Amino acid sequence: MHATPHDCTTLQQLAALLAEDQVDAALDASLMDAAPDIDCTACAAASAQVLAAQQRLQTAWAARERYRARGLRLARRAAERQARRAPPPAPSSTPTPPSLPPAVAAALARAKARAAGTPNT
């Protein structure tokens, strides 16, 4: 007797789908949720086939995820590189004179007034 019961019929149906190379149909029939039992003599071959398919798919899905992560990482690095290479922003066409501190502006105004010959205010 098995510690956890399983459905030999389901495993055999999944194995038949896999033998016919109908992986999509097997996935739709819950291939990844199946619990193969290699020790069951009634469905040992089917269990082995289902287990092997599950492992192949998990490996392929992990590889696909790594490939997608690599693509995102490369795109991010390219964007960062492009941002570093971007020219600095162009200066405005009408430069604004730097503003003077109030004390300096008052002294400049007095000097201009003296130079113009107008009385001090």
Buried (B, 14 or more C-beta within 10 A) or exposed (E): EEEEEBEBEBBBBBBBBBEEEBBEBBBEBEBEEBBBBEEBEEBBEBBBBBBEBBEEBEEEEEEEEEEEEEEEEEEEEEEEEEEEEEEEEEEEEEEEEEEEEEEEEEEEEEEEEEEEEEEEE
